[in-house]
Amino acid sequence: MEQEVYDCIVVGAGPAGLSAALFLARYRRRVLTFHNSSPRNLYSHGVHGFLGHHGITPVELLARGRDEVLMHGGLVVEGCVTGAEKVGDELFRVTTGDEEKVVETFETRRLLLATGLRDLTPDCPGFKDFYGVTVFHCPDCDGFEVTGKRVAVLGSGRETVGFTLNLLTWTDKLTLITDGHGRELTGEHRAKLAEFDIAVTDRRIKRLEGNVEEHKLERVCFEDDGDALAADALFFNLGTIPASNLHAMLGCKLDEECGLIWVDDEQQTSVAGVYAAGDITPRSQLAVVAAAEGAMAAVHVHKSLIPAERKI
């Protein structure tokens, strides 16, 4: 039997992927969406700044999204897409599974990558006890919640300096912890932080402590067993990595400034017929922005599939 060719396959079922799938289903396109593993913000106690959904948990938001896609005739299946290639003019093939699982292939006229990023997280006892409630990675998402509070920042280098200065939007009670990487801060960096009375310590973190039941951080303990740093919250800035390398398999160009997938104004990558949306693209990494990018990608995918005879 001849294999079904989908109008679009969406890889990734976060806000970007599900938003795209919903619009494509409403355009009555044959759309298949793959979701695998956990979303980047799984541990967050609530999605912030998403109009009409402020405070909703990521799990509930994505569950609602999957239901809405299915309600409109889209398909959402659990599976890990391990390969993607262009196999013909306006035809792509994706592969799921590996040597330990059944390998399946699917073909599509358009492909949307919404695979997201993975945060590099602190490797210290106590981190998971507070992550998502009083330990964060995104000031845009959670800065408001630390207004006026004592905040520790974990990271080093120029980018972390800018990250820390940005937190002045909400609080001036800031301490930067380099965790033994103080050499990555230049004299200019330290002077800039001192200008705003931001303390810097190069001590290494031993563990995070606080009220575990309520997930409230209270102090950062150091390896030298000196005085712990009292803190109501901690932000970390240790970098990110792509959650998938499908874009590399397809030969998609990367943005020179940030190293994420380059897209044009229509969310199309440098490979015709391949689109990208969400955190894997250069714009702001907010759930609401990811959803908007997914919707825009769907609009342009739909337009690209309209037959020439229906256009003026």
VMD Tcl script that draws the C-alpha trace (Angstrom):
set ca {
  {0.00 0.00 0.00}
  {1.32 3.44 -0.91}
  {2.51 5.45 2.08}
  {0.43 8.48 3.06}
  {2.13 11.80 2.42}
  {1.30 14.42 5.04}
  {0.97 18.10 4.25}
  {3.18 18.88 7.23}
  {4.97 16.97 9.94}
  {5.67 18.91 13.12}
  {8.54 17.68 15.27}
  {8.07 18.86 18.83}
  {4.90 19.35 20.86}
  {5.65 22.37 23.00}
  {3.81 25.69 22.61}
  {5.36 26.29 19.16}
  {4.69 22.85 17.72}
  {1.17 22.50 19.08}
  {0.19 26.03 18.06}
  {1.36 25.26 14.52}
  {-0.42 21.92 14.48}
  {-3.65 23.50 15.69}
  {-3.68 26.12 12.94}
  {-2.72 23.59 10.28}
  {-5.54 21.31 11.41}
  {-7.94 24.23 11.23}
  {-6.71 24.82 7.69}
  {-7.76 21.19 7.11}
  {-4.21 20.14 6.37}
  {-3.01 16.58 6.99}
  {-0.72 17.30 9.94}
  {1.18 14.84 12.10}
  {2.90 16.01 15.30}
  {5.52 14.07 17.23}
  {6.14 14.66 20.91}
  {8.93 13.10 22.90}
  {10.38 13.45 26.43}
  {9.78 16.44 28.68}
  {9.36 20.13 27.81}
  {12.07 22.61 28.75}
  {9.87 24.23 31.40}
  {8.55 20.98 32.90}
  {9.61 21.93 36.42}
  {8.13 25.41 36.32}
  {5.34 26.05 38.82}
  {3.52 28.11 36.21}
  {3.75 29.70 32.77}
  {3.96 33.47 33.19}
  {2.93 36.25 30.82}
  {0.82 34.01 28.56}
  {-2.33 36.10 28.13}
  {-5.36 34.23 29.40}
  {-3.23 31.39 30.76}
  {-1.01 33.18 33.28}
  {0.05 30.75 36.00}
  {-1.08 27.59 34.21}
  {1.32 24.68 34.69}
  {3.29 23.61 31.59}
  {1.85 20.11 31.82}
  {-1.74 21.39 31.76}
  {-1.05 23.89 28.98}
  {0.42 21.23 26.71}
  {-2.28 18.69 27.57}
  {-4.92 21.23 26.55}
  {-2.97 21.94 23.39}
  {-2.81 18.29 22.38}
  {-6.56 17.91 22.99}
  {-7.30 20.96 20.84}
  {-5.18 19.64 17.97}
  {-6.92 16.25 18.13}
  {-10.33 17.96 18.34}
  {-9.64 19.62 14.98}
  {-8.50 16.46 13.23}
  {-4.75 16.66 13.69}
  {-2.67 13.68 14.79}
  {-0.36 13.80 17.82}
  {1.74 10.73 18.52}
  {4.50 9.96 20.99}
  {7.76 9.15 19.28}
  {11.35 10.27 18.93}
  {12.25 11.54 15.47}
  {15.84 10.43 14.94}
  {16.32 11.30 11.28}
  {15.15 13.76 8.64}
  {16.09 14.12 4.98}
  {14.90 15.64 1.75}
  {14.04 12.83 -0.67}
  {12.48 14.69 -3.59}
  {11.07 17.93 -4.87}
  {8.89 19.16 -1.99}
  {9.14 15.81 -0.23}
  {10.78 15.03 3.11}
  {11.14 11.80 5.06}
  {11.44 11.56 8.84}
  {12.47 8.48 10.76}
  {11.49 7.46 14.29}
  {13.04 4.84 16.51}
  {16.55 3.40 16.67}
  {18.33 0.05 16.82}
  {16.45 -0.83 20.02}
  {13.02 0.27 18.80}
  {10.97 -0.32 15.68}
  {12.08 2.07 12.97}
  {9.28 3.79 11.06}
  {9.37 6.36 8.27}
  {6.90 9.09 7.39}
  {6.77 11.39 4.38}
  {5.61 14.98 4.19}
  {5.47 17.94 1.83}
  {6.51 20.40 4.53}
  {8.46 19.98 7.76}
  {8.33 22.15 10.88}
  {11.05 21.88 13.51}
  {9.89 22.90 16.99}
  {12.39 20.80 18.91}
  {13.48 23.47 21.39}
  {16.52 23.72 23.63}
  {17.85 22.04 26.74}
  {19.24 24.14 29.58}
  {22.59 23.25 31.10}
  {21.68 23.01 34.78}
  {23.66 23.22 38.03}
  {25.17 19.95 39.22}
  {24.77 20.36 42.97}
  {22.66 18.72 45.69}
  {19.37 20.49 46.29}
  {18.96 21.92 42.82}
  {15.92 19.83 41.89}
  {14.30 20.55 45.26}
  {13.82 24.20 44.27}
  {13.93 24.27 40.47}
  {10.90 25.95 38.96}
  {9.69 27.58 42.19}
  {12.64 29.55 43.59}
  {15.42 28.48 41.20}
  {15.02 29.71 37.61}
  {16.79 30.14 34.28}
  {14.65 32.85 32.64}
  {14.36 36.40 34.09}
  {11.77 37.36 31.46}
  {9.58 34.51 32.72}
  {10.15 34.70 36.47}
  {11.82 38.02 37.26}
  {8.63 39.62 38.56}
  {8.29 36.91 41.20}
  {11.59 37.95 42.83}
  {10.80 41.65 43.08}
  {12.72 43.12 46.03}
  {14.09 39.74 47.11}
  {17.64 38.47 47.74}
  {18.74 36.79 44.52}
  {21.85 34.76 43.73}
  {22.99 34.41 40.12}
  {25.08 31.42 39.04}
  {27.28 31.80 35.98}
  {30.34 33.54 34.59}
  {31.55 35.51 31.62}
  {30.24 38.53 29.76}
  {26.81 37.07 29.04}
  {26.20 36.35 32.71}
  {27.18 39.91 33.60}
  {24.47 41.21 31.25}
  {22.07 38.59 32.61}
  {22.72 39.82 36.17}
  {22.38 43.49 35.29}
  {19.03 42.72 33.68}
  {17.78 41.42 37.03}
  {18.08 44.97 38.40}
  {14.69 45.46 36.74}
  {13.22 43.63 39.74}
  {15.72 43.73 42.59}
  {19.00 45.32 43.66}
  {19.80 42.60 46.19}
  {22.02 40.60 43.86}
  {25.08 38.38 44.28}
  {26.89 36.77 41.36}
  {28.42 33.35 42.08}
  {31.04 32.23 39.54}
  {31.40 28.77 41.17}
  {35.17 28.80 40.78}
  {35.18 30.37 37.30}
  {36.15 33.86 38.37}
  {38.86 34.10 35.73}
  {36.11 34.39 33.13}
  {35.22 37.81 34.54}
  {37.43 40.67 33.41}
  {38.28 43.71 35.47}
  {35.81 45.65 33.35}
  {33.07 43.13 34.15}
  {33.72 43.37 37.88}
  {33.82 47.16 37.76}
  {30.47 47.25 35.98}
  {28.89 45.01 38.60}
  {30.44 47.07 41.42}
  {28.94 50.20 39.88}
  {25.53 48.78 40.85}
  {26.69 47.32 44.19}
  {26.38 43.75 42.90}
  {28.58 41.47 44.99}
  {30.68 38.76 43.31}
  {31.98 35.57 44.91}
  {34.19 32.98 43.22}
  {33.45 30.27 45.80}
  {32.22 26.87 44.67}
  {28.68 25.80 45.53}
  {28.37 22.73 47.76}
  {24.59 22.51 47.97}
  {21.33 24.49 48.02}
  {19.25 24.43 51.19}
  {15.83 25.62 52.27}
  {12.24 24.54 52.84}
  {12.08 21.48 50.60}
  {8.37 20.83 51.16}
  {7.49 24.30 49.85}
  {10.42 24.37 47.39}
  {11.63 27.65 48.89}
  {15.35 28.32 48.67}
  {16.89 29.88 51.79}
  {20.68 29.69 51.39}
  {23.52 28.70 49.13}
  {26.21 26.67 50.91}
  {29.82 26.66 49.70}
  {32.53 24.00 49.64}
  {34.83 25.92 51.97}
  {32.19 25.57 54.71}
  {32.29 29.30 55.37}
  {29.18 31.37 55.92}
  {26.35 30.41 53.58}
  {24.78 33.04 51.34}
  {21.22 33.87 52.33}
  {19.05 33.90 49.19}
  {15.35 33.83 48.41}
  {15.91 32.76 44.81}
  {18.64 31.75 42.39}
  {18.90 32.28 38.65}
  {21.43 30.27 36.65}
  {22.94 31.15 33.28}
  {25.01 28.15 32.18}
  {24.06 27.98 28.53}
  {21.80 25.81 26.37}
  {22.08 23.10 23.75}
  {19.66 22.14 20.96}
  {17.36 19.30 21.98}
  {17.76 17.76 18.52}
  {20.20 17.82 15.61}
  {17.59 17.37 12.86}
  {18.38 20.85 11.55}
  {21.98 19.77 11.00}
  {20.87 16.64 9.13}
  {18.81 18.82 6.80}
  {21.57 21.38 6.31}
  {19.72 24.34 7.83}
  {21.80 27.49 8.21}
  {22.46 28.81 11.71}
  {22.19 32.42 12.83}
  {25.72 33.82 13.04}
  {25.10 35.75 16.26}
  {23.41 33.17 18.45}
  {23.98 29.81 16.74}
  {20.28 28.94 16.60}
  {18.35 28.06 13.43}
  {18.14 30.98 11.03}
  {14.61 31.71 9.79}
  {13.16 34.36 7.51}
  {10.07 36.49 8.16}
  {7.88 33.49 7.31}
  {9.63 31.15 9.78}
  {11.20 29.25 6.87}
  {14.75 28.01 7.26}
  {17.45 28.17 4.58}
  {16.11 24.83 3.30}
  {13.00 25.39 1.21}
  {10.02 23.60 2.72}
  {11.56 23.34 6.18}
  {10.26 25.72 8.84}
  {11.31 26.29 12.45}
  {9.64 27.91 15.45}
  {10.10 28.30 19.18}
  {13.22 28.36 21.32}
  {15.36 26.82 18.56}
  {15.06 30.11 16.62}
  {16.78 33.41 17.52}
  {13.87 35.33 19.03}
  {12.86 35.67 22.70}
  {12.49 32.36 24.51}
  {9.02 32.82 25.99}
  {6.15 30.35 25.75}
  {3.85 33.01 24.33}
  {6.42 33.95 21.67}
  {6.94 30.29 20.77}
  {3.20 29.84 20.33}
  {3.04 32.93 18.11}
  {5.94 31.70 15.97}
  {4.23 28.33 15.59}
  {1.03 30.02 14.45}
  {2.91 32.18 11.93}
  {4.79 29.17 10.60}
  {1.48 27.37 10.09}
  {0.02 30.32 8.21}
  {2.94 30.33 5.78}
  {3.07 26.55 5.45}
  {-0.61 26.62 4.48}
  {-0.08 29.42 1.96}
  {2.83 27.57 0.39}
  {0.60 24.55 -0.21}
  {-2.22 26.43 -1.96}
  {-2.31 25.35 -5.63}
  {-1.23 27.95 -8.18}
  {-4.60 27.88 -9.91}
  {-6.25 29.20 -6.72}
  {-4.04 32.27 -6.63}
  {-4.46 35.53 -8.52}
}
mol new
graphics top color blue
foreach p $ca { graphics top sphere $p radius 0.5 }
foreach p [lrange $ca 0 end-1] q [lrange $ca 1 end] { graphics top cylinder $p $q radius 0.2 }
display resetview
